[in-house]
């Protein structure tokens, strides 16, 4: 057998073994990634997520008009899950910044300003393809807040509708 053909066959075998090994590790891991997921943006968050992760569709606000109606009541608090730079570039008027990736560093200040665990919080991020608002909602619920919902269309949809926004911190 020519050297090139033999080398290509061995590379193919190694590649197949590596893929099978990776799939096996993923299947055995409790934090493995689901191979089947939700990919329809119109239905909400696009992601596969962890295999055992619970989707939170029952806590989602799927229409920007519904989020605005809640905003108009003045009784809810919008919480921006995006990083501080995006928040300062524009956010829903009156929203609090609580970046999901710096959650631990900011949570004490957040709870000091908003100690009512039964206040309705509406998390949002950069739209249906961003899962930060879902992650933040989970963190807040785990830390005792009892009324947390997710505005899945986030800041881009809010801004597109011309609803009230603010800039800076």
PyMOL commands that set and color helices and strands:
alter all, ss='L'
color gray80, all
select helices_A, chain A and resi 3-28+41-43+57-59+64-73+84-89+100-113+132-142+154-160
alter helices_A, ss='H'
color red, helices_A
select strands_A, chain A and resi 60-61+76-80+91-92+96-97+120-124+148-151+165-166
alter strands_A, ss='S'
color yellow, strands_A
deselect
rebuild
show_as cartoon
